[in-house]
Amino acid sequence: MHTHFLFWLIIAYLLGSVSFAVLISRVRHLPDPRKLGSGNPGASNMLRLGNRSLALATLAGDLGKGALAVALARYAELSSLQQGWVGLAAVCGHILPIFHRLQGGKGVATAAGVTLMLCWPAALIAATLWLLTFYWQRIASLASLLAALSLPPSLAWLAPSLLLPVTLMVLLILLRHRLNIGRLLAGVENRFRP
């Protein structure tokens, strides 16, 4: 059983390591998103670079790989806690992708896909908070941080067995946003224009 679990952790990490922002940019012969805008290979930076449809495709891909990792773990009949660890492995793959010299994104969309499969009500709460915050402030990082921070209390209430892996996932997201947090505190974080 331990070998079986390790296998799915590795599969989840490899799935997470597929960077859709980088792949889509290569297919469309566009510049590497890691070298433009915020330098983050994710949906927000693709949108910042001016292409809404490619941003949506990136979001769908990054969200989908997180959801797929957990779905595969569920299909393999892993426990809900093990599914949580598999989801964390997918987020780690997105943040430190083996296929892209460990230059990954911030893990928000992949974490959203993971949470959607693990506990959809918690994902709904986080998504609602993201949308409201972004509509109010037009700052993607602030919306992402508040959405991520909503997950531990939501899961403590809805699915306490998942609290540890999801809290670690949130801590990774916070760590990846440390420069954004500094800019937010200084009042100089970038806003999206309507």
Backbone torsions as a table, in degrees:
resi	resn	phi	psi	omega
1	MET	NA	-37.1	179.8
2	HIS	-64.6	-41.2	178.3
3	THR	-64.6	-40.4	178.2
4	HIS	-59.5	-45.9	179.4
5	PHE	-64.1	-44.4	179.2
6	LEU	-60.5	-40.2	178.4
7	PHE	-56.7	-45.9	-177.3
8	TRP	-73.6	-27.8	172.6
9	LEU	-63.3	-43.4	-179.8
10	ILE	-66.4	-43.8	178.2
11	ILE	-59.4	-43.2	-179.8
12	ALA	-63.8	-42.4	178.4
13	TYR	-61.6	-43.3	179.9
14	LEU	-65.9	-40.1	175.1
15	LEU	-60.4	-45.6	179.6
16	GLY	-63.1	-27.7	-177.5
17	SER	-73.9	-9.1	176.9
18	VAL	-78.3	112.0	-179.3
19	SER	-92.2	107.7	-177.5
20	PHE	-69.5	-32.6	177.6
21	ALA	-61.4	-43.8	-179.7
22	VAL	-69.0	-46.2	-178.6
23	LEU	-62.8	-45.8	180.0
24	ILE	-62.8	-40.8	179.1
25	SER	-63.1	-39.4	179.3
26	ARG	-67.6	-43.8	-179.5
27	VAL	-62.5	-37.8	-179.0
28	ARG	-90.6	7.3	179.0
29	HIS	56.2	44.8	178.0
30	LEU	-106.6	162.0	178.1
31	PRO	-61.5	154.9	177.7
32	ASP	-64.1	120.8	-178.0
33	PRO	-64.7	-15.3	177.5
34	ARG	-75.2	-9.8	-178.2
35	LYS	-112.3	4.2	-178.5
36	LEU	-133.5	163.7	176.9
37	GLY	58.3	-126.8	179.9
38	SER	-79.4	-11.5	-176.8
39	GLY	80.8	5.6	-177.9
40	ASN	-97.3	124.3	178.6
41	PRO	-80.7	74.9	-179.1
42	GLY	-146.0	179.0	-174.9
43	ALA	-63.2	-40.0	-178.1
44	SER	-61.5	-41.8	179.9
45	ASN	-71.2	-35.4	176.0
46	MET	-62.4	-39.0	176.9
47	LEU	-67.7	-41.5	179.3
48	ARG	-61.2	-32.0	179.8
49	LEU	-80.9	1.0	166.9
50	GLY	99.4	16.1	-178.9
51	ASN	-128.5	99.6	-175.6
52	ARG	-65.0	-41.9	-177.1
53	SER	-66.8	-38.5	178.1
54	LEU	-71.7	-31.2	175.3
55	ALA	-64.6	-43.0	178.5
56	LEU	-65.5	-39.0	177.9
57	ALA	-65.0	-39.8	177.4
58	THR	-64.1	-45.2	178.5
59	LEU	-59.1	-46.3	-179.4
60	ALA	-62.2	-42.1	-179.8
61	GLY	-66.0	-46.4	-178.2
62	ASP	-68.3	-39.7	176.3
63	LEU	-66.4	-42.8	-177.0
64	GLY	-63.7	-37.3	-178.2
65	LYS	-69.5	-33.9	175.4
66	GLY	-66.0	-44.5	179.0
67	ALA	-64.8	-40.5	-179.0
68	LEU	-64.4	-40.7	180.0
69	ALA	-58.5	-46.0	-179.9
70	VAL	-70.2	-38.6	179.0
71	ALA	-60.7	-40.9	178.4
72	LEU	-65.6	-39.9	177.9
73	ALA	-64.4	-38.1	177.9
74	ARG	-67.2	-42.1	178.1
75	TYR	-61.7	-33.6	178.6
76	ALA	-80.1	3.7	176.4
77	GLU	64.4	34.5	171.3
78	LEU	-74.5	155.4	178.4
79	SER	-67.3	164.9	-179.7
80	SER	-62.4	-37.0	177.0
81	LEU	-64.5	-44.0	177.4
82	GLN	-62.4	-37.5	175.7
83	GLN	-60.9	-36.2	176.6
84	GLY	-62.4	-43.0	178.2
85	TRP	-66.9	-37.3	176.5
86	VAL	-62.7	-42.0	176.6
87	GLY	-61.1	-41.2	177.3
88	LEU	-61.7	-39.2	178.3
89	ALA	-62.0	-38.7	178.0
90	ALA	-64.5	-41.2	178.3
91	VAL	-65.6	-39.9	176.2
92	CYS	-60.7	-39.0	177.1
93	GLY	-62.8	-39.9	178.9
94	HIS	-66.0	-40.4	-177.4
95	ILE	-74.6	-38.8	-179.6
96	LEU	-127.1	73.1	-173.3
97	PRO	-77.0	125.8	-179.7
98	ILE	-65.1	-26.3	-178.0
99	PHE	-81.2	-9.5	-174.3
100	HIS	-133.8	42.7	175.2
101	ARG	54.2	33.4	177.7
102	LEU	61.7	20.4	178.4
103	GLN	-101.3	86.4	-174.4
104	GLY	-110.5	-170.3	-178.6
105	GLY	-92.1	-159.8	-173.8
106	LYS	-100.1	-5.0	169.4
107	GLY	87.7	1.7	-172.3
108	VAL	-68.4	-50.5	-177.7
109	ALA	-65.8	-40.3	178.7
110	THR	-64.8	-41.4	176.5
111	ALA	-62.7	-35.0	177.9
112	ALA	-63.8	-43.3	177.7
113	GLY	-64.2	-40.2	176.9
114	VAL	-61.1	-49.0	-176.9
115	THR	-65.9	-35.1	178.4
116	LEU	-58.0	-40.1	-179.8
117	MET	-80.3	-33.8	-177.7
118	LEU	-75.5	-42.8	-175.4
119	CYS	-159.5	88.2	-172.2
120	TRP	-60.8	-32.1	177.4
121	PRO	-63.0	-38.0	177.2
122	ALA	-65.3	-38.9	177.2
123	ALA	-64.6	-38.0	179.2
124	LEU	-65.4	-42.3	177.6
125	ILE	-61.2	-46.1	-179.5
126	ALA	-64.3	-42.5	-179.9
127	ALA	-64.4	-40.3	178.2
128	THR	-63.4	-42.9	178.3
129	LEU	-64.1	-40.2	177.3
130	TRP	-59.7	-49.5	-177.4
131	LEU	-63.1	-44.3	-179.6
132	LEU	-64.4	-42.7	-179.7
133	THR	-66.8	-42.8	-179.5
134	PHE	-66.6	-40.5	177.9
135	TYR	-61.8	-37.0	-176.3
136	TRP	-76.9	-44.7	-171.7
137	GLN	-112.0	-18.2	-177.3
138	ARG	60.3	31.8	178.7
139	ILE	-121.0	110.0	-175.1
140	ALA	-64.2	-39.8	-177.6
141	SER	-65.1	-41.3	178.6
142	LEU	-63.3	-43.8	178.4
143	ALA	-60.9	-42.6	-179.1
144	SER	-66.5	-41.6	-179.4
145	LEU	-64.3	-45.9	-179.6
146	LEU	-66.1	-39.0	177.5
147	ALA	-62.6	-45.0	179.8
148	ALA	-62.8	-43.0	-178.3
149	LEU	-66.8	-18.8	177.9
150	SER	-75.5	-18.4	-172.5
151	LEU	-68.2	-48.4	-179.2
152	PRO	-57.4	-48.0	178.4
153	PRO	-65.2	-35.6	178.0
154	SER	-62.3	-44.3	-178.2
155	LEU	-74.5	-30.3	175.0
156	ALA	-59.4	-29.9	180.0
157	TRP	-88.8	-45.2	-170.4
158	LEU	-92.4	-37.0	-175.5
159	ALA	-151.1	71.6	-173.6
160	PRO	-59.5	-23.8	179.7
161	SER	-65.5	-21.2	-178.5
162	LEU	-93.6	1.9	-169.9
163	LEU	-61.1	-42.9	-175.6
164	LEU	-65.3	-56.0	-179.0
165	PRO	-62.9	-35.6	-179.3
166	VAL	-72.3	-35.9	176.5
167	THR	-64.4	-39.8	175.8
168	LEU	-63.7	-38.6	176.3
169	MET	-60.2	-43.9	179.0
170	VAL	-64.3	-41.4	178.9
171	LEU	-62.5	-38.5	175.8
172	LEU	-62.3	-42.4	179.1
173	ILE	-63.4	-42.5	177.6
174	LEU	-62.0	-42.6	179.4
175	LEU	-61.8	-42.0	179.2
176	ARG	-68.6	-19.3	179.4
177	HIS	-100.2	15.1	-173.5
178	ARG	-60.1	-37.6	178.4
179	LEU	-69.8	-37.8	176.9
180	ASN	-62.9	-40.5	179.8
181	ILE	-61.9	-41.3	177.0
182	GLY	-60.9	-43.0	179.3
183	ARG	-69.1	-36.0	176.9
184	LEU	-62.7	-43.6	-179.8
185	LEU	-66.3	-30.5	179.1
186	ALA	-85.6	-7.3	-180.0
187	GLY	74.1	25.5	-176.4
188	VAL	-123.2	16.6	179.7
189	GLU	-70.2	145.7	-178.2
190	ASN	-67.2	141.1	175.0
191	ARG	-113.1	149.5	171.8
192	PHE	-83.3	135.1	177.8
193	ARG	-83.9	139.9	-179.8
194	PRO	-60.0	NA	NA
